[in-house]
Amino acid sequence: MTHPASFPEPPHVCHDLPRRVLFLAYPQMGLLDLTGAQTVFWAASKARNERGLPGYEVRTASLGGGLITTAEGLAVASECLQVLLDQALDTLVVPGAPQMIGLLPDQGELIEALRHASHKARRTASVCSGTFLLAAAGLLQGRRAATHWAMCDDLQRLFPEVQVDAESIFVEQEHLWTSAGVSAGIDLALALVEADCGREVAMQVARELVVFLKRPGGQTQFSQLLKVQGEDSAAFEALHLWINDNLGDPRLSVERLADQANMSLRNFTRVYKQKTGRTPAKTLELFRVEAARRLLETSAQRIEQIARLCGFGNEERLRLAFQRHLQVSPRDYRARFARSVPLAEIQGSLT
């Protein structure tokens, strides 16, 4: 039984000194959950040092110190957590573990140490299923949080007081940050660096690591086709593939989907929602949004053309769908995520 955490004012952090970032390690944690975010802070320190400014002091700690074996089998050196907590702490980061559900019942001591450490940190963050440890420590009650999309249902079941965000790459709730699956920890760390050091340093880090600077909460962490394949919807697999191949047809409707599934409209609507958890109309719109996202990222076609190709009919309907699902306009989305398209072509498509 966890209780709401109370958060005293964090200790003053002197920005003339390196910011100490502490990663909380434990057996069977995910290796990339740890090292992906650590590499971002390392690159940010390098960028800051080149400007004659202090960077980050990144440390890895565990309950007892020593070598910690990751889920992938590689052992990582760690220091004793209690010793490091006697020093000023800026950011606490908790990696996830592939088998978190099985590990969680035996993590009482780690959870208590996390709860204590979080009070000493200016902010606390989790990568992937590390969100479960934050929730178990009582840090996320009544707060919105992200985790790996495949574990969202488990997070909601085990911690109903958490507002699970199944879509976002990462979520910031005041001093608490949570992120989606594995590599999203890199996105989270870049956002933390940008908040600390500004966009110029974050851009330099992103270029060095050859990653996008920001996939904001508006960019979903998985494809809709991948998601529905993982649901109890085997009966509709062929239908989903057919939808994906016919998105540009403006006559595509729930009635046509029912015909394609050889079911009456009423029965199709009922069974589909029962199996997938959403209405056929919502699935159709999500597939169209995803198709539009891909075209905005990879093509120089005008937004009006993309709207027609994806079955929205016009740019305004596309804009409304983007605002509804991604909280960003198609133009802003393209400005953030367009890739592999010459800049002149993209600019021309926006005029």
N, C-alpha and C positions, 0 to 999 in steps of 0.2 A: 504494500500500500504506500503510495507516494503522496506527498503533500506539496502544495504550491510553494515554490521557492521564493524567498524574499531576497532582493538584491540591494545591498548597500551601495553607496556611491563608490565606483571603482577608484583605486588609487591613482594619483596624478601620474601621468606618463610624460616624462621630459622628452620632447621631440628632438633635443640636441644629442640624445643618446640613441644607440641602436634599440629598436623595438624587439623585445624578446617574444618569440613565437614558440609555443610549447606543443608538441605533438604527443598525444597520449597513446602509447603502444601497449598491446596486449597479445597473447598468443592467438594465432589463427586470424589475425587481422589481414585485410587485403593489402598487398604490396603497393599497387598503384594508388590506392586510396591515400597511402602515406607519402610516397615519393613524388607523385604528380604535383601535389600542392607544395611540397617542400622545394621542388625545382623552381616553381614560380617565385617563391620568396628568395631563393638563392639568386635568380636572375635579376630580381628587383634590387637586391643589395648590390649586385655588380653595377647596375645602371646608376644607382644612387652614388656609389663610391666614385664612379667616373666623373661625377659632378662635384666631388669633394664633400659629399653629404653622407651622414650615417645611414645604414640600411637596417637589415633585420639580423637578429641573433637567433638562429633556428636550433632548437634542442629537441631531442627525442627522449621521453621519459616513460617509465613503467612503474608498477607498484614496488618492485624490488630491485630494479635495475638489471643490467646484464643483457645477455642475448635473448631476443624475442623471435621465435620462429613464426613466419607469416604463413598464410594459407597456401602460398605457392611453394613453400619449403625453404625459402631463403631466410637466414637469420639476420636480424638487425640489432645493432648495439644500442643500448638505452642506458640512461642515467636514472638514479632513484628519484621518484616523483617528489617525495617529501622534502628532500634536500633542495630541489629546485624551487619549491613553493616558498622557500624562505627569501627568495629574491623577487624583485618586481616582475610582473607578468602582464604583457599587453594582450596577447591572443592565445587562446587555447583551442586546439584543433583535435577532433576525435575521428579517426578513420573508421570505416565500416569493416565488416567481415562477410564473406560469401555465405557462411552458415550461421548468421547472426541469430536466427530463431532458436537453433539448438544451443547456442552458446549462452544466450541471455539469462536463463535461470541460474547459472553458476557465477554470475558476475556481480554479486552483491558488494564485495569489497571494492571492486573497480568503480561501480556506480556511486558508492559513497565517496570515494576519492574524487571522482569527477564532480560531484555536487560541491564538495569543499573547494576544489580548484577553481571552479567557475566563479565563485564569489571573489576570488583574488584577481580574476582577469577582467580587462576592459570589455572584452567580447569573447564569446564562445561559438565555435563553428563545428559542424559535422560534415563528413563526406559519406555519401551513399547511406548504408545501413547504420552508420554511426548515429544517425538520428534516433534509433531505438534506444541507445544508451542515454542520450539527452532526455528522451521521454521518460525512461525508467528513473532518471534522477529527479524528475518532477520539474524540469526546466521549461517544458513546452506546453504546460496546461493552458488551454484557451488560446493557444497561438497557432498560426499557420506554419506548416513545415513540409519540406520535401524529402523524398528518399527515392531509391530505385523504383521505377514504375512497377516492377514485378512484385514488390514488397509492400505496396501501398495498402492493399487490403489487410495484410497482417498488422501493419502499423495501426490502422484504424480499429481493428479488432482488439488488439492488446491495450491500446491507449485511446479509448473513445473520446477523451477530453482534448485530444490534439486535432486541429483542423488540417487534415491531410490534403496537400496540394499535389495531385497526381500528374500535373502537367508541367510544372515549372522546372527549369534547369537548377535554379537555386532560389531561396526565399530569405529575405532579410526581415527580421522582426526585432526592431530596436537593436539590442546588443547580442541577439542570437541569430546565427546564420545556419541554414541547412541546405544541403545540395542533393541532387539526384545521383544516378548511378556512376560510380567509379571515375571516369574521365571528367565528369561534371565538377569534380573537386578542383580541377585546373581552372574552370570557369569561375568557381567560387573564389579561389585564391587570387585570380586576376582582379575580381571585383573588390576584394579586400585591399589589394595593392593600389588600385585606382582611388579608393576612398582615402587611403593614407598618403599617397605620393603624387596623385594627380594623373591625368590621362596620358601625358607625355611619357612618363615612366612606364605606365601600364602598356602603352603602345609599343615601346621598345622591348619590353619583355615578351609580348605577343609575337613580335617579329622574330626575335631570337629563337623562340620555341616553335615557330611556324604554326601558330594557332590563331583563331579568331580572337580579337580583343574581348568581345562580349557577346554571349548568347543570353539575352536578358530573360527574365521570367516569362516574357511573352513568347519565347521560342520553345516549343514543346520538346520533350526529351526523347521521343520515340515516334515512329511512324504509325499512322492509324491502321494500316494494313498489318503491320507487325503486331499491334495490340489485339486486333480482333482474332488473329490467328492463335493468340495465347488464351483466348476466352473459351467458354463452353459453347462454341458456335460452329462446331464441325459441320453441321447440317447446312450452314450458309457459306462455307469456304468458296464454293464455285460461284455463288452469287457475288461475293466480295470481289473476286477476280473479274467478274463480268462488269461490275460497277466501275472498277478501276479502268477498264478498257473503254468505257462508254461515257465517261464524265462529261465530255464536251457536247453531248446530245442535249439540247435545251428541253426536249420532251421527256427527259428522264424524270420520273416521278415515283412516288410510293406505289401507285397503282401499277406501274410498269414493273417495279421490283417484285410485287406480289405475283404478277403474271410470269415473270422469269423464274420465280421459285415454285410455280405451279400450285399456288395456294390462293384461297379467297383473301380479299383485302383485310377483312376483319381478323381472320385466323392468322394471317401473316404478321400483321401488326402486333398481335398479342404474343405470339410465339417468339417473334424476333426480339421484342423487348425482354421477354423472360430469359432468353438465352444470352443476350449480349448486355443487358442493363441499360440500353438506350433505344430510342425510337428509330425506325428506318430513316426518317427525315433527317435526324441529327447525324446519323452515320453518313448519309449522302453529303451533307454539308461539310462534315469533317474531312471526307475524302477530297472534296473539291478545294477546300482550304489548303490541304497538304499539296495537292497538285499545283495550285497557284504559288505556294511557297517555293516549290522546286523550280518553277519557271522564273520567278523573281530572282532567285539565287543564281541561275545558270544561263539565262537567256537575255537578250537585249530587246525583246519584243515589248511593244507599248503595253501599258497596264490595261487599257481598254481591250486589246487583243487577248491578253491573258485571261481577262474576265470571261470573254466569249469562249475561249478554248476550254476553260474549266467548267463551263455550264452555268456561270452566274448571269450571263446575259449582258450585263453592263457593269461599268466600273463602280457605280454607287453601291450595288448589291455586294460586290466583292469587298468594298471598303467596310460596309456594315458587318459582314461576316468576319473580317479580320479583327475589327474592334471587339466583336462579341467573344471571339475565341482566343485572340492573341494580345488584345489591348494595345494594338499598334496599327497604323495605317499601312496599306501596301507600299506606298512610296517610302515611308520610313523603314519598313522592313527591307526593302531593296537596298536602301542606302547603307544599312548595317551589314547585310549578309551577301550582297552580290559578289560572286567570285568567278574566276575564269572567263570574264567578259571584259574586253577592252573598255577603259573608262569612257572614252569618247562615245562608244556605242551606247553605254548605259545612259550617259547624259542626254544623248539624242533621243532615247526612248522615253525620257521623262518630259520632253518638250511637246 
